[in-house]
């Protein structure tokens, strides 16, 4: 009976550990995706700023 309980609690601990690892992996992937989104947003802002500046310069030089 005690042996049965110990093996059951071991299995539960393993499952909890596995779930924790899965959760950590998900969190890691979420963080990675968040950083990717932030990087893309930053690139878009820089491109927009650059294009706006180019357009402004072009407008100044054209008659």
Backbone as CSV, one residue per row, in Angstrom:
resi,resn,N_x,N_y,N_z,CA_x,CA_y,CA_z,C_x,C_y,C_z
1,UNK,0.828,-1.203,0.000,0.000,0.000,0.000,0.871,1.265,0.000
2,UNK,1.850,1.305,0.894,2.747,2.458,0.962,3.536,2.586,-0.332
3,UNK,3.994,1.456,-0.861,4.754,1.444,-2.116,3.902,2.021,-3.250
4,UNK,2.652,1.612,-3.267,1.724,2.091,-4.292,1.559,3.616,-4.194
5,UNK,1.430,4.109,-2.958,1.285,5.549,-2.738,2.539,6.294,-3.188
6,UNK,3.711,5.759,-2.866,4.970,6.405,-3.233,5.119,6.484,-4.749
7,UNK,4.807,5.399,-5.440,4.942,5.417,-6.897,3.939,6.393,-7.507
8,UNK,2.750,6.468,-6.912,1.737,7.401,-7.405,2.201,8.842,-7.198
9,UNK,2.742,9.151,-6.024,3.194,10.523,-5.765,4.409,10.858,-6.614
10,UNK,5.250,9.872,-6.902,6.394,10.102,-7.801,5.885,10.481,-9.183
11,UNK,4.906,9.742,-9.653,4.318,10.016,-10.961,3.717,11.402,-11.013
12,UNK,3.062,11.790,-9.930,2.453,13.117,-9.868,3.536,14.197,-9.891
13,UNK,4.609,13.963,-9.143,5.715,14.925,-9.107,6.336,15.060,-10.490
14,UNK,6.486,13.940,-11.182,7.057,13.974,-12.529,6.139,14.757,-13.469
15,UNK,4.839,14.521,-13.335,3.876,15.230,-14.178,3.936,16.725,-13.900
16,UNK,3.997,17.089,-12.619,4.080,18.508,-12.264,5.359,19.120,-12.813
17,UNK,6.459,18.369,-12.715,7.737,18.858,-13.222,7.648,19.050,-14.737
18,UNK,7.043,18.063,-15.404,6.893,18.139,-16.859,6.027,19.340,-17.237
19,UNK,4.938,19.542,-16.499,4.057,20.681,-16.776,4.794,21.994,-16.559
20,UNK,5.624,22.030,-15.516,6.402,23.239,-15.232,7.378,23.509,-16.378
21,UNK,8.020,22.453,-16.877,8.952,22.604,-18.001,8.207,23.098,-19.236
22,UNK,7.021,22.521,-19.477,6.219,22.947,-20.622,5.846,24.421,-20.490
23,UNK,5.448,24.822,-19.272,5.063,26.211,-19.015,6.251,27.144,-19.233
24,UNK,7.426,26.734,-18.757,8.630,27.547,-18.928,8.979,27.685,-20.405
25,UNK,8.807,26.589,-21.152,9.084,26.622,-22.591,8.116,27.577,-23.288
26,UNK,6.842,27.510,-22.894,5.835,28.403,-23.474,6.175,29.859,-23.154
27,UNK,6.554,30.112,-21.902,6.913,31.477,-21.502,8.109,31.962,-22.298
28,UNK,9.071,31.074,-22.496,10.274,31.416,-23.255,9.902,31.764,-24.694
29,UNK,9.026,30.964,-25.285,8.586,31.222,-26.660,7.806,32.535,-26.740
30,UNK,6.978,32.793,-25.720,6.219,34.049,-25.679,7.164,35.245,-25.622
31,UNK,8.195,35.130,-24.768,9.174,36.211,-24.641,9.902,36.432,-25.968
32,UNK,10.270,35.325,-26.602,10.978,35.394,-27.883,10.106,36.100,-28.925
33,UNK,8.832,35.729,-28.975,7.893,36.329,-29.928,7.687,37.817,-29.620
34,UNK,7.627,38.138,-28.333,7.457,39.528,-27.915,8.652,40.367,-28.379
35,UNK,9.859,39.839,-28.171,11.064,40.562,-28.607,11.071,40.727,-30.118
36,UNK,10.624,39.692,-30.835,10.558,39.746,-32.301,9.599,40.853,-32.742
37,UNK,8.429,40.893,-32.110,7.435,41.921,-32.442,7.985,43.321,-32.169
38,UNK,8.663,43.474,-31.035,9.237,44.783,-30.695,10.299,45.190,-31.711
39,UNK,11.116,44.219,-32.127,12.165,44.498,-33.115,11.547,44.919,-34.448
40,UNK,10.510,44.206,-34.872,9.836,44.544,-36.130,9.192,45.931,-36.055
41,UNK,8.574,46.230,-34.925,7.947,47.546,-34.755,9.006,48.645,-34.828
42,UNK,10.147,48.404,-34.198,11.244,49.380,-34.225,11.734,49.589,-35.660
43,UNK,11.882,48.501,-36.411,12.318,48.603,-37.814,11.310,49.400,-38.636
44,UNK,10.033,49.137,-38.403,8.995,49.877,-39.134,9.068,51.368,-38.836
45,UNK,9.238,51.699,-37.556,9.345,53.119,-37.183,10.552,53.772,-37.852
46,UNK,11.688,53.063,-37.853,12.899,53.609,-38.478,12.707,53.789,-39.980
47,UNK,12.101,52.798,-40.635,11.854,52.897,-42.079,10.939,54.072,-42.400
48,UNK,9.894,54.213,-41.611,8.948,55.308,-41.830,9.650,56.655,-41.675
49,UNK,10.453,56.760,-40.630,11.194,57.998,-40.372,12.149,58.302,-41.536
50,UNK,12.858,57.270,-41.993,13.812,57.434,-43.098,13.096,57.847,-44.378
51,UNK,11.988,57.176,-44.684,11.241,57.504,-45.905,10.657,58.914,-45.839
52,UNK,10.207,59.301,-44.666,9.663,60.648,-44.489,10.761,61.686,-44.732
53,UNK,11.936,61.417,-44.195,13.076,62.326,-44.372,13.482,62.404,-45.847
54,UNK,13.521,61.254,-46.528,13.868,61.236,-47.958,12.846,62.036,-48.761
55,UNK,11.596,61.845,-48.430,10.528,62.554,-49.134,10.664,64.064,-48.921
56,UNK,10.979,64.453,-47.680,11.144,65.869,-47.364,12.319,66.460,-48.149
57,UNK,13.434,65.728,-48.211,14.612,66.203,-48.951,14.298,66.333,-50.439
58,UNK,13.586,65.340,-50.968,13.213,65.364,-52.379,12.340,66.578,-52.679
59,UNK,11.420,66.858,-51.797,10.518,68.004,-51.987,11.292,69.322,-51.952
60,UNK,12.348,69.381,-51.157,13.161,70.604,-51.070,13.970,70.823,-52.342
61,UNK,14.535,69.755,-52.906,15.429,69.894,-54.061,14.680,70.054,-55.375
62,UNK,13.441,69.536,-55.445,12.678,69.661,-56.694,12.170,71.091,-56.857
63,UNK,12.124,71.581,-58.094,11.656,72.961,-58.329,10.156,73.108,-58.082
